[in-house]
Amino acid sequence: MSTELLPPVAPDVLADAVEQLSARLRKKLDAAIAGCADQASAAPDGSIEVRFGEDATVTLRPGPSGAVTQTEQAACTCLLAPRCLHRAAALGAAPLAEGQGDDPGGGEASDAGTHSEVGTGTGTGTGTGVGMAVGEAVSGAVSDTRALPAGDPPTPLTPTQIRAATALWNAAAEALSAGVTAGGAVVQAELLRAAHTARLAALPRAEAAALRVVRGLRAARERSEGQRLGDLANAFRELLAGAAVLSSGSVDAGAAGSVRRAYEQGGSLRVYGLCREPVLSATGYGGVTTHLVGSDGAGYTVSDVRPGGLARVKGAGSASVALGGAVLDHAGLARGGLRIVGATVSADGRLGAGRGVGATPLRGVDWSEEPAAALFARPVREAMAAALADGFEAETPPTALLGCDVEVIGAAGDAVVVRVAAQGPLLRLRPAHPHPELPHAANLRRIAGHPGLVLRVLGRPDLDRAATLRPLAVGPVPGATATLRLPDEWKGHADLGYDRLQGEHFPREAAGGAAAGPVPVGPDPLADAPLWRVRRLLETGVAGGRRAVAEAGRGTDTASLVTRLTRAGLGGAAHLAQALTAEAGRRPRDAFGRLTDASADSYARAWLASAVHLKAAERTLVAASWS
């Protein structure tokens, strides 16, 4: 279904339209949505018309922002309007507008507090193991909230915020119980209603998580290209975890996030470029982030991310830097430097462009010079341990980059196998972004074709894969002969998302001791562990809902799952998976066959406990793969 003509619709507008439908019309809503996008056409006055046969036409008139944000901006000509199926279907077929908590880069909009994978401390009908696992997650969440100045007491959540979080938990639990197969427009509208309530209660992080789940449900039901069930499962885990801890009232207001990123005065800074990274989000935003290092070794970033998609990603790499009147573009900043006066810095190192900020260009530093050289001098195991400590509970990837000198071994599937210098561990280099029109993958294929090549790599560790690094830039190793030969204008490194490596950039003869072609990479502790069975069970619940998990629990698969997990020493995972299937099949009824407990609350808690434990176990195995 193509929705290119339809304007974005605010979540609360869609939720209101669905809420006004009768029960009979709600049953027909999904079928009506499926065909109405193809009937959309642009009118001369800039509005969009969607025809439903000869009797009804829905007209959408976007506001100045380009989105339908008011109920009167969507009108239908039928007699039942505005409580008609046509109007709700047209709004349901349109893409969702960005919420308060949506970040243009595709992540969260706020770093006011560190989001943790959490649940509530209340017990469930699935046994003490579930309650203990969820309770431990709450303890981690409380300790992860933003540190406050001495003497400044934390601000508690308001009763309105707690009620909004509770409503969001209930809506998310029902959506999880329904799954993709039954998670149609009505279920999505309940989530959107709860998301809007969270927005009004100043819970932007929870709102953003709910919108990600709704978009994931839509993509899964439409079988959109690039949609992954694992991503939707992660979105559900994040939403349920955040709603659970907020509804418990056990954290302060910092855990709610904020609409705008908070910046603090950073004084005078000297920063030097490390590399550029293209940013392309699933919500239509594109741009560039330039990574910098300060004279004290601290990491900073300058971002330029706006609506525009791939075309903007390519243009932003050489666009001017909007920071204190600096005359550099992002390509120049990545290989140059800035002296910033009156700098403003966010908690994660983003540099602000306020009115009082002034910047003048500086000569850049090579990766072999300080302060950049310190990134590559740190042992990789130590650097990875710090990254795992920072990102263990966080849903977003770590902001700190990891640098190391490596020797190319060869290709293994879509990855490049390298060994860290000084008999370090084997690593897999995978593209930082999979889009085929970005040069990440092509550059890595060229590197894989030169076994024995030694190079300096700067990238972001992948916390969801064993011993995997997502390289952003590469450069030559000082003093090595079998290393890269880069042009002088590249200033000692190539940005893999913008620069394209050519044959003349490689040495004519590779170093000895390496074999060409695919190479074995040894055991993968994450892939070899039977945790993939737990992941499959959780994704089964996301796809088919509670009923699918209950059916899985009635067969021999659950017994096999528990046995394999127990033999592998993963008794906790086995217990939580068994508790999940038991709760999914627990549907108590009275003497007349009526459900006595139709709530999805206990099932959602059991699913969340298993999902939180799975993430923790996988991160532990990832940490072991780097040692």
SEKOL-932890 format. One record per residue (C-alpha): residue in one letter; x, y, z. Coordinates in steps of 0.05 Angstrom, whole numbers, plus 5000, padded with zeros to 4 digits. Layout:
REM residues N
resn u v w
A X Y Z $
...
This chain:
REM residues 627
resn u v w
M 5000 5000 5000 $
S 5031 5066 4978 $
T 5018 5125 5024 $
E 5062 5176 4989 $
L 5004 5224 4974 $
L 4972 5220 5042 $
P 4997 5273 5093 $
P 5021 5252 5162 $
V 4966 5249 5215 $
A 4973 5267 5288 $
P 4963 5205 5333 $
D 4907 5237 5373 $
V 4867 5255 5310 $
L 4869 5183 5287 $
A 4852 5157 5356 $
D 4791 5203 5360 $
A 4766 5180 5292 $
V 4770 5107 5311 $
E 4739 5119 5379 $
Q 4677 5150 5347 $
L 4663 5088 5305 $
S 4610 5038 5326 $
A 4629 4967 5342 $
R 4602 4944 5275 $
L 4644 4994 5236 $
R 4706 4978 5275 $
K 4704 4907 5249 $
K 4707 4934 5178 $
L 4762 4985 5190 $
D 4823 4943 5171 $
A 4792 4923 5105 $
A 4773 4995 5089 $
I 4844 5019 5104 $
A 4875 4968 5058 $
G 4846 4997 4994 $
C 4836 5071 5006 $
A 4908 5094 4996 $
D 4905 5076 4923 $
Q 4844 5122 4915 $
A 4881 5184 4939 $
S 4891 5243 4892 $
A 4917 5314 4900 $
A 4868 5371 4893 $
P 4887 5439 4862 $
D 4881 5474 4930 $
G 4934 5429 4961 $
S 4887 5383 4997 $
I 4884 5307 4988 $
E 4820 5273 4967 $
V 4805 5199 4979 $
R 4745 5172 4942 $
F 4702 5115 4968 $
G 4659 5097 4908 $
E 4608 5147 4883 $
D 4577 5164 4951 $
A 4634 5190 4994 $
T 4698 5230 4989 $
V 4745 5245 5046 $
T 4785 5310 5042 $
L 4848 5319 5082 $
R 4874 5390 5090 $
P 4942 5391 5123 $
G 4962 5450 5166 $
P 5024 5493 5159 $
S 5067 5437 5186 $
G 5045 5391 5130 $
A 5008 5345 5177 $
V 4935 5336 5196 $
T 4935 5359 5268 $
Q 4863 5380 5279 $
T 4799 5339 5272 $
E 4767 5391 5227 $
Q 4823 5382 5176 $
A 4793 5315 5157 $
A 4722 5317 5129 $
C 4677 5267 5093 $
T 4616 5280 5049 $
C 4575 5221 5074 $
L 4516 5228 5121 $
L 4550 5193 5180 $
A 4609 5241 5181 $
P 4649 5253 5224 $
R 4632 5186 5255 $
C 4640 5148 5191 $
L 4683 5091 5167 $
H 4710 5130 5107 $
R 4742 5185 5149 $
A 4773 5136 5198 $
A 4800 5093 5142 $
A 4832 5152 5106 $
L 4865 5175 5169 $
G 4887 5104 5186 $
A 4920 5095 5118 $
A 4962 5158 5126 $
P 5030 5156 5160 $
L 5036 5178 5232 $
A 5063 5247 5247 $
E 5123 5255 5291 $
G 5109 5258 5366 $
Q 5140 5302 5419 $
G 5189 5248 5439 $
D 5211 5227 5369 $
D 5283 5242 5353 $
P 5301 5260 5281 $
G 5359 5212 5283 $
G 5313 5155 5298 $
G 5330 5150 5371 $
E 5302 5183 5433 $
A 5294 5257 5437 $
S 5320 5265 5507 $
D 5377 5244 5550 $
A 5348 5273 5613 $
G 5353 5204 5643 $
T 5383 5138 5623 $
H 5328 5091 5601 $
S 5333 5022 5630 $
E 5301 4955 5615 $
V 5254 4953 5673 $
G 5190 4923 5698 $
T 5150 4929 5762 $
G 5163 4897 5828 $
T 5094 4868 5836 $
G 5086 4793 5833 $
T 5049 4755 5779 $
G 5012 4690 5774 $
T 5070 4658 5738 $
G 5113 4646 5799 $
T 5164 4681 5840 $
G 5217 4679 5786 $
V 5180 4728 5743 $
G 5168 4776 5800 $
M 5241 4772 5821 $
A 5267 4785 5750 $
V 5221 4845 5740 $
G 5236 4871 5810 $
E 5311 4869 5797 $
A 5300 4908 5734 $
V 5265 4963 5774 $
S 5325 4967 5821 $
G 5370 4978 5762 $
A 5325 5032 5735 $
V 5324 5071 5799 $
S 5400 5071 5802 $
D 5406 5092 5729 $
T 5366 5156 5734 $
R 5400 5223 5725 $
A 5447 5245 5779 $
L 5424 5308 5813 $
P 5467 5362 5845 $
A 5480 5355 5920 $
G 5424 5381 5961 $
D 5375 5382 5903 $
P 5321 5330 5918 $
P 5292 5291 5859 $
T 5225 5312 5832 $
P 5175 5255 5839 $
L 5126 5236 5784 $
T 5058 5269 5790 $
P 4995 5228 5799 $
T 4974 5248 5729 $
Q 5039 5220 5700 $
I 5031 5155 5739 $
R 4959 5147 5713 $
A 4981 5162 5642 $
A 5037 5110 5647 $
T 4988 5059 5675 $
A 4941 5071 5617 $
L 4999 5063 5569 $
W 5020 4998 5602 $
N 4949 4970 5596 $
A 4945 4989 5522 $
A 5013 4960 5507 $
A 4996 4896 5544 $
E 4933 4888 5503 $
A 4971 4901 5438 $
L 5023 4849 5457 $
S 4969 4799 5474 $
A 4937 4811 5406 $
G 5002 4807 5367 $
V 5012 4828 5295 $
T 4957 4783 5269 $
A 4903 4816 5311 $
G 4937 4883 5322 $
G 4896 4921 5270 $
A 4874 4993 5268 $
V 4830 4989 5331 $
V 4886 4961 5374 $
Q 4934 5012 5345 $
A 4885 5068 5360 $
E 4883 5048 5433 $
L 4958 5053 5436 $
L 4956 5120 5401 $
R 4905 5145 5451 $
A 4949 5124 5508 $
A 5009 5155 5474 $
H 4972 5221 5468 $
T 4954 5218 5541 $
A 5027 5206 5557 $
R 5044 5268 5516 $
L 4995 5311 5554 $
A 5025 5284 5619 $
A 5095 5304 5598 $
L 5121 5233 5585 $
P 5155 5244 5518 $
R 5199 5182 5522 $
A 5139 5137 5534 $
E 5102 5170 5477 $
A 5160 5159 5429 $
A 5164 5085 5449 $
A 5089 5076 5437 $
L 5093 5108 5368 $
R 5151 5062 5349 $
V 5109 5002 5367 $
V 5050 5027 5326 $
R 5095 5040 5266 $
G 5125 4970 5275 $
L 5056 4938 5277 $
R 5037 4974 5214 $
A 5100 4954 5178 $
A 5092 4881 5200 $
R 5019 4877 5178 $
E 5037 4910 5111 $
R 5099 4866 5104 $
S 5141 4926 5089 $
E 5210 4917 5060 $
G 5264 4917 5114 $
Q 5214 4902 5170 $
R 5243 4854 5222 $
L 5202 4819 5275 $
G 5261 4825 5323 $
D 5258 4901 5318 $
L 5184 4901 5337 $
A 5199 4855 5396 $
N 5252 4903 5419 $
A 5203 4961 5412 $
F 5152 4924 5454 $
R 5204 4909 5507 $
E 5224 4982 5511 $
L 5153 5006 5514 $
L 5131 4957 5567 $
A 5194 4968 5608 $
G 5187 5043 5608 $
A 5112 5043 5623 $
A 5121 4993 5679 $
V 5173 5033 5717 $
L 5136 5098 5707 $
S 5070 5069 5730 $
S 5104 5042 5792 $
G 5123 5113 5813 $
S 5191 5087 5837 $
V 5232 5136 5795 $
D 5237 5211 5793 $
A 5213 5257 5737 $
G 5280 5252 5701 $
A 5261 5182 5676 $
A 5203 5213 5637 $
G 5251 5247 5590 $
S 5242 5317 5561 $
V 5217 5344 5495 $
R 5279 5384 5480 $
R 5350 5363 5493 $
A 5381 5399 5553 $
Y 5446 5437 5540 $
E 5493 5465 5591 $
Q 5549 5515 5586 $
G 5614 5483 5566 $
G 5658 5545 5566 $
S 5715 5548 5515 $
L 5731 5485 5477 $
R 5781 5461 5426 $
V 5753 5403 5386 $
Y 5783 5363 5328 $
G 5749 5322 5275 $
L 5750 5247 5275 $
C 5700 5226 5221 $
R 5631 5236 5190 $
E 5573 5189 5197 $
P 5511 5190 5152 $
V 5445 5188 5189 $
L 5384 5157 5155 $
S 5324 5141 5198 $
A 5263 5099 5183 $
T 5218 5159 5195 $
G 5244 5198 5135 $
Y 5299 5239 5167 $
G 5368 5244 5139 $
G 5433 5282 5151 $
V 5502 5275 5180 $
T 5536 5271 5247 $
T 5608 5293 5253 $
H 5647 5261 5310 $
L 5698 5305 5347 $
V 5747 5297 5403 $
G 5765 5351 5453 $
S 5834 5370 5475 $
D 5819 5334 5540 $
G 5799 5270 5503 $
A 5724 5278 5513 $
G 5678 5260 5454 $
Y 5632 5310 5420 $
T 5585 5310 5360 $
V 5556 5361 5313 $
S 5492 5338 5278 $
D 5452 5363 5219 $
V 5391 5318 5213 $
R 5326 5341 5181 $
P 5269 5313 5138 $
G 5294 5292 5070 $
G 5315 5219 5068 $
L 5373 5193 5026 $
A 5381 5255 4983 $
R 5393 5297 5043 $
V 5442 5247 5072 $
K 5486 5254 5011 $
G 5483 5330 5010 $
A 5492 5340 5085 $
G 5561 5309 5083 $
S 5588 5372 5051 $
A 5538 5422 5079 $
S 5560 5481 5122 $
V 5567 5470 5196 $
A 5514 5510 5234 $
L 5556 5526 5294 $
G 5577 5595 5316 $
G 5586 5623 5246 $
A 5640 5573 5228 $
V 5660 5573 5155 $
L 5674 5498 5153 $
D 5630 5446 5122 $
H 5621 5377 5153 $
A 5674 5347 5107 $
G 5723 5400 5129 $
L 5705 5394 5202 $
A 5715 5319 5201 $
R 5788 5332 5181 $
G 5797 5399 5216 $
G 5782 5431 5282 $
L 5745 5487 5317 $
R 5758 5534 5375 $
I 5690 5545 5406 $
V 5674 5602 5454 $
G 5612 5600 5496 $
A 5600 5527 5478 $
T 5536 5492 5499 $
V 5539 5416 5508 $
S 5485 5364 5520 $
A 5493 5304 5566 $
D 5514 5259 5509 $
G 5565 5308 5480 $
R 5523 5343 5426 $
L 5546 5414 5413 $
G 5492 5466 5410 $
A 5488 5525 5363 $
G 5460 5580 5408 $
R 5465 5654 5395 $
G 5523 5664 5442 $
V 5566 5610 5410 $
G 5626 5631 5369 $
A 5673 5585 5330 $
T 5737 5594 5291 $
P 5772 5540 5249 $
L 5834 5504 5274 $
R 5883 5458 5241 $
G 5861 5386 5246 $
V 5901 5331 5279 $
D 5921 5265 5249 $
W 5897 5201 5282 $
S 5969 5189 5303 $
E 5970 5256 5341 $
E 5940 5273 5408 $
P 5884 5276 5428 $
A 5859 5229 5374 $
A 5916 5179 5385 $
A 5890 5163 5454 $
L 5829 5128 5423 $
F 5874 5077 5391 $
A 5923 5069 5448 $
R 5870 5041 5496 $
P 5867 4964 5497 $
V 5806 4940 5459 $
R 5783 4895 5515 $
E 5784 4953 5564 $
A 5748 4999 5516 $
M 5695 4948 5502 $
A 5684 4934 5576 $
A 5671 5009 5585 $
A 5623 5010 5526 $
L 5584 4950 5553 $
A 5581 4983 5622 $
D 5552 5046 5591 $
G 5504 5012 5543 $
F 5484 4950 5582 $
E 5417 4979 5605 $
A 5410 5032 5550 $
E 5367 5018 5489 $
T 5407 5066 5446 $
P 5478 5048 5423 $
P 5537 5077 5461 $
T 5560 5146 5438 $
A 5634 5133 5450 $
L 5673 5107 5391 $
L 5723 5050 5395 $
G 5790 5053 5357 $
C 5840 4998 5344 $
D 5893 4974 5296 $
V 5874 4910 5260 $
E 5899 4861 5207 $
V 5851 4837 5154 $
I 5841 4761 5153 $
G 5787 4756 5100 $
A 5713 4755 5086 $
A 5661 4713 5123 $
G 5593 4724 5093 $
D 5576 4798 5094 $
A 5629 4813 5148 $
V 5704 4826 5145 $
V 5743 4784 5195 $
V 5802 4821 5226 $
R 5849 4808 5284 $
V 5866 4864 5332 $
A 5940 4880 5335 $
A 5984 4850 5390 $
Q 5948 4782 5388 $
G 5881 4813 5403 $
P 5813 4780 5392 $
L 5782 4766 5325 $
L 5730 4817 5305 $
R 5677 4822 5251 $
L 5670 4887 5215 $
R 5599 4899 5189 $
P 5570 4959 5152 $
A 5548 5015 5198 $
H 5488 5026 5153 $
P 5459 4974 5105 $
H 5430 5021 5053 $
P 5458 4999 4985 $
E 5468 5071 4960 $
L 5514 5087 5018 $
P 5586 5064 5008 $
H 5594 5027 5074 $
A 5585 4957 5046 $
A 5624 4970 4982 $
N 5683 4996 5021 $
L 5684 4936 5067 $
R 5682 4889 5008 $
R 5744 4923 4980 $
I 5779 4917 5047 $
A 5761 4843 5051 $
G 5795 4832 4984 $
H 5863 4850 5014 $
P 5880 4798 5067 $
G 5942 4817 5106 $
L 5925 4891 5102 $
V 5936 4929 5167 $
L 5893 4989 5181 $
R 5868 5034 5236 $
V 5793 5028 5249 $
L 5746 5076 5285 $
G 5675 5052 5296 $
R 5618 5035 5343 $
P 5614 4968 5377 $
D 5552 4928 5363 $
L 5525 4907 5430 $
D 5477 4857 5400 $
R 5528 4815 5362 $
A 5588 4777 5386 $
A 5655 4812 5374 $
T 5626 4859 5321 $
L 5648 4929 5304 $
R 5610 4978 5259 $
P 5667 5018 5228 $
L 5655 5091 5211 $
A 5724 5108 5185 $
V 5791 5075 5170 $
G 5862 5100 5162 $
P 5933 5077 5153 $
V 5974 5049 5211 $
P 6035 5093 5223 $
G 6100 5059 5204 $
A 6067 4999 5169 $
T 6082 4981 5097 $
A 6020 4939 5081 $
T 5971 4993 5098 $
L 5925 5043 5063 $
R 5952 5097 5015 $
L 5901 5153 5022 $
P 5902 5219 4984 $
D 5932 5279 5021 $
E 5866 5316 5019 $
W 5834 5261 5061 $
K 5880 5280 5119 $
G 5896 5209 5141 $
H 5829 5175 5142 $
A 5770 5154 5098 $
D 5698 5164 5121 $
L 5666 5098 5100 $
G 5597 5129 5094 $
Y 5620 5183 5045 $
D 5688 5168 5015 $
R 5697 5110 4967 $
L 5760 5068 4970 $
Q 5792 5052 4903 $
G 5846 5005 4880 $
E 5901 5057 4885 $
H 5887 5066 4959 $
F 5912 4996 4975 $
P 5984 4970 4974 $
R 6004 4929 4914 $
E 6028 4871 4957 $
A 5992 4846 5018 $
A 6030 4823 5080 $
G 6042 4748 5086 $
G 6009 4699 5132 $
A 5937 4710 5109 $
A 5895 4669 5062 $
A 5848 4699 5011 $
G 5774 4680 5006 $
P 5723 4663 5061 $
V 5754 4645 5127 $
P 5728 4609 5189 $
V 5717 4656 5247 $
G 5714 4605 5304 $
P 5657 4595 5353 $
D 5606 4649 5365 $
P 5584 4645 5438 $
L 5520 4683 5423 $
A 5500 4641 5363 $
D 5520 4575 5396 $
A 5479 4587 5459 $
P 5407 4561 5458 $
L 5381 4631 5475 $
W 5357 4637 5403 $
R 5300 4590 5424 $
V 5278 4640 5476 $
R 5282 4696 5425 $
R 5239 4655 5377 $
L 5187 4644 5432 $
L 5184 4718 5447 $
E 5178 4736 5373 $
T 5124 4683 5366 $
G 5085 4721 5418 $
V 5096 4787 5381 $
A 5073 4757 5314 $
G 5015 4712 5336 $
G 4998 4741 5404 $
R 4983 4705 5469 $
R 4947 4648 5433 $
A 5009 4630 5393 $
V 5052 4626 5456 $
A 5000 4583 5489 $
E 4999 4536 5430 $
A 5075 4532 5432 $
G 5071 4513 5505 $
R 5024 4454 5492 $
G 5072 4419 5445 $
T 5139 4385 5457 $
D 5178 4448 5438 $
T 5173 4478 5508 $
A 5200 4415 5541 $
S 5257 4414 5492 $
L 5269 4488 5503 $
V 5273 4480 5579 $
T 5318 4420 5574 $
R 5367 4452 5526 $
L 5370 4516 5566 $
T 5380 4479 5632 $
R 5436 4436 5602 $
A 5471 4499 5578 $
G 5469 4529 5648 $
L 5414 4578 5632 $
G 5366 4557 5686 $
G 5338 4627 5695 $
A 5320 4633 5622 $
A 5288 4564 5624 $
H 5246 4581 5684 $
L 5222 4648 5655 $
A 5205 4616 5587 $
Q 5166 4561 5622 $
A 5129 4613 5664 $
L 5112 4652 5600 $
T 5081 4593 5565 $
A 5042 4574 5628 $
E 5015 4645 5636 $
A 4997 4648 5562 $
G 4954 4586 5569 $
R 4923 4607 5635 $
R 4852 4629 5617 $
P 4808 4615 5678 $
R 4733 4609 5664 $
D 4671 4604 5707 $
A 4618 4550 5705 $
F 4587 4581 5643 $
G 4652 4584 5604 $
R 4663 4659 5613 $
L 4732 4686 5625 $
T 4741 4707 5697 $
D 4806 4744 5683 $
A 4810 4774 5614 $
S 4867 4822 5631 $
A 4932 4816 5593 $
D 4971 4846 5651 $
S 5002 4781 5679 $
Y 5019 4756 5609 $
A 5054 4821 5592 $
R 5094 4818 5656 $
A 5116 4747 5642 $
W 5135 4766 5571 $
L 5173 4827 5595 $
A 5211 4788 5648 $
S 5234 4737 5597 $
A 5253 4792 5547 $
V 5293 4831 5599 $
H 5330 4767 5621 $
L 5345 4749 5548 $
K 5376 4817 5535 $
A 5419 4813 5597 $
A 5442 4742 5579 $
E 5459 4762 5508 $
R 5499 4823 5531 $
T 5538 4778 5578 $
L 5557 4732 5520 $
V 5575 4792 5477 $
A 5622 4816 5532 $
A 5654 4747 5534 $
S 5666 4747 5459 $
W 5712 4808 5465 $
S 5757 4776 5518 $
